[in-house]
Amino acid sequence: MALMITDECINCDVCEPECPNGAISQGDEIYVIDPSLCTECVGHYDTPQCVDVCPVDCIPHDPEHEESQEELLAKAERIKNA
């Protein structure tokens, strides 16, 4: 399952550089996560790095983009080899 950033985001800029896949970018008002690039850091780290550094806890799972661990790992491999 990909992650998403809620409107509780305070634009603190700490999550964007932590994403190994470049899935996080500045949106119109808050940071956003591209679900096609988000692997929850599977294939890179044991836990999602953006969630670990977020000071306001505004990065939950995105219920519209459910994926298994195997799917996330396959996506990470595709991104790595692109």
SULNOR-V822145 format. One line per field, one symbol per residue. burial: 1 if it has 16 or more other ideal C-beta (glycine too) atoms within 10 Angstrom, else 0. Layout:
burial->???
This chain:
burial->1111100010000011011010110000001010101111111000011110010001100100001000010011001000
